[in-house]
Amino acid sequence: MYDDVESDFWKDIFVHLQHKNMVRVGAERLLLCDVENVFQKFSLAHPELQPQSQVNESSASWEIFVTSTIKLRLFIQSGIKASLLQKKGADFVKIADAKFPYNPFPEISELLSKRDFYECEIFRLKEAGAKNDRRNKLAAEFIKAYAEEKIGKGLGATWQLEEKGDIFVLHIMPAGGEEKQLELSAQDFAQKIEEYIQ
């Protein structure tokens, strides 16, 4: 399942890695003639990982799972193009591309060494998002009950609630009148509805 929280998180990490690669002092370019040696050195340094690679006369590709749902792919010709892909169903979709001017393997090693930390951060972000979603659902139920009592029964008007993240838009259709929209939050909905009906 494609996940925006995870996708956005890894895009930010990817941009950071690209920037680090661009400004690394003493960095060397990765030439096509050197890739097999570099791939082998990486595999020897990280025997627990299982990258997939292909090398021919005109190009090389290398990919590795960063997590069970995120894959990093390199395509090397005269330059280095890196892509991040996220699992979506049985396939992977590209979530970011970047060009690395220098050998990206120092940054890749650093990325992989921080995987556990990054996965904890993603979990924390998802938990915060889920908590916020639950809070918004509860707020929506309170707003609906209040709107029905004050506007539906009290004024005899029809209404509809639209959720936009942490903001709620209450569309009020008075009998024979023009639609009015109230922008509400979980904190101010009662006050704003009271102001409208006065």
C-alpha positions in Angstrom: 0.0 0.0 0.0 1.4 3.4 -1.0 2.0 5.6 2.0 2.3 9.4 1.7 3.8 9.8 5.2 6.5 7.3 4.4 7.0 8.6 0.9 7.4 12.2 2.1 9.8 11.2 4.8 12.1 9.3 2.4 12.0 12.1 -0.1 13.4 14.5 2.5 16.1 12.0 3.4 16.9 11.6 -0.3 17.3 15.3 -0.9 19.5 15.5 2.2 21.7 12.7 0.8 22.0 14.4 -2.6 23.0 17.7 -1.0 25.7 15.9 1.1 27.0 14.2 -2.0 27.2 17.5 -3.9 29.2 19.3 -1.1 31.4 16.4 0.1 35.0 17.5 0.3 37.4 15.3 -1.7 34.6 13.4 -3.4 35.4 11.5 -6.5 33.2 10.7 -9.5 32.1 7.2 -10.0 33.1 6.1 -13.5 31.5 3.2 -15.3 34.8 1.4 -15.5 35.0 1.3 -11.7 31.5 0.3 -10.8 32.1 -3.5 -10.5 34.9 -2.8 -8.0 32.7 -0.4 -6.0 29.8 -2.7 -6.0 32.0 -5.5 -4.7 33.5 -3.4 -2.0 30.0 -2.4 -0.8 28.9 -6.0 -0.7 32.0 -7.0 1.3 31.4 -4.1 3.8 27.7 -5.0 4.1 27.4 -8.8 3.8 23.9 -8.8 5.4 22.5 -6.8 2.5 21.7 -8.3 -0.9 21.9 -5.6 -3.6 21.1 -6.5 -7.2 23.4 -5.2 -10.0 23.9 -5.4 -13.7 26.8 -4.1 -15.6 27.4 -3.9 -19.3 29.6 -1.9 -21.7 27.4 1.2 -21.8 25.7 1.3 -18.3 25.2 -0.2 -14.9 22.3 -0.5 -12.5 22.3 -1.3 -8.8 19.4 -1.6 -6.4 18.9 -2.4 -2.8 16.0 -2.5 -0.3 16.3 0.3 2.2 13.2 -1.1 4.0 10.7 -3.7 3.1 8.7 -1.1 1.2 11.4 1.3 0.0 13.9 0.5 -2.7 16.9 2.6 -3.9 18.0 2.2 -7.5 21.1 3.6 -9.2 21.6 3.9 -12.9 25.1 4.8 -14.0 26.3 5.9 -17.4 28.2 9.1 -17.9 26.5 10.3 -14.7 24.6 8.8 -11.8 20.9 8.9 -11.5 19.4 7.6 -8.3 15.7 6.8 -7.8 13.7 5.9 -4.7 10.7 3.6 -5.2 7.9 2.7 -2.9 6.0 -0.6 -2.9 2.4 -0.2 -4.2 0.6 -3.5 -4.3 2.8 -6.0 -6.1 4.7 -3.2 -7.9 7.0 -0.3 -7.0 6.3 3.3 -7.9 9.0 6.0 -8.2 8.7 8.6 -5.5 11.9 10.6 -6.2 14.8 11.0 -8.6 18.1 12.7 -8.1 21.4 13.1 -9.9 24.5 12.4 -7.8 27.7 14.1 -9.1 30.0 12.0 -7.1 30.2 8.4 -5.9 27.1 8.0 -3.8 28.2 4.9 -1.8 29.4 6.8 1.2 26.0 8.4 1.5 24.2 5.1 0.8 26.2 3.4 3.6 25.3 6.2 6.0 21.6 6.0 5.0 21.6 2.2 5.6 23.4 2.6 8.9 20.6 4.8 10.2 17.7 2.6 9.0 16.5 1.7 12.4 16.4 5.3 13.5 14.5 6.3 10.4 12.0 3.5 10.8 11.3 4.7 14.4 10.8 8.2 13.1 8.3 7.0 10.4 6.5 5.0 13.1 6.3 8.1 15.3 5.0 10.3 12.4 2.4 7.7 11.5 1.2 7.4 15.1 0.9 11.2 15.4 -1.1 11.2 12.1 -3.4 8.4 13.3 -4.0 10.2 16.6 -4.8 13.4 14.8 -7.2 11.5 12.5 -9.0 10.1 15.5 -9.2 13.5 17.1 -10.6 15.0 13.8 -13.2 12.2 13.5 -14.3 12.8 17.1 -14.5 16.6 16.5 -16.5 16.1 13.3 -19.1 14.0 15.3 -19.4 16.8 17.9 -19.8 19.5 15.2 -22.5 17.4 13.4 -24.4 16.9 16.6 -24.2 20.6 17.4 -25.1 21.7 13.9 -28.1 19.4 13.9 -29.3 20.8 17.2 -28.7 24.5 16.5 -29.2 24.7 12.7 -31.2 21.7 11.6 -33.7 21.7 14.4 -33.2 25.3 15.7 -33.3 27.2 12.4 -34.9 24.5 10.1 -32.0 24.9 7.7 -30.2 22.1 5.9 -26.4 21.8 6.4 -23.5 19.7 5.3 -20.0 19.3 6.9 -16.9 19.1 4.8 -13.6 18.0 6.4 -10.3 19.6 5.2 -7.7 18.2 7.5 -7.9 20.1 10.8 -10.4 22.6 9.4 -14.1 21.9 8.9 -16.4 23.8 6.5 -20.0 23.9 7.5 -22.3 24.6 4.5 -25.6 26.0 5.6 -28.5 26.2 3.2 -31.4 28.3 4.8 -34.8 27.7 3.3 -35.1 30.3 0.6 -31.7 31.9 1.4 -28.2 31.8 0.0 -25.7 29.2 1.2 -23.4 30.4 4.0 -20.1 28.7 4.8 -18.6 28.7 8.2 -14.9 27.7 8.7 -14.6 25.8 12.0 -12.1 24.1 14.1 -12.4 21.6 17.0 -11.8 24.6 19.4 -14.2 27.2 18.0 -17.1 25.4 16.3 -19.6 26.1 19.1 -18.8 29.8 19.3 -19.0 30.3 15.5 -22.3 28.4 15.2 -23.7 30.5 18.0 -22.6 33.7 16.4 -24.2 32.6 13.1 -27.6 31.9 14.6 -27.8 35.2 16.6 
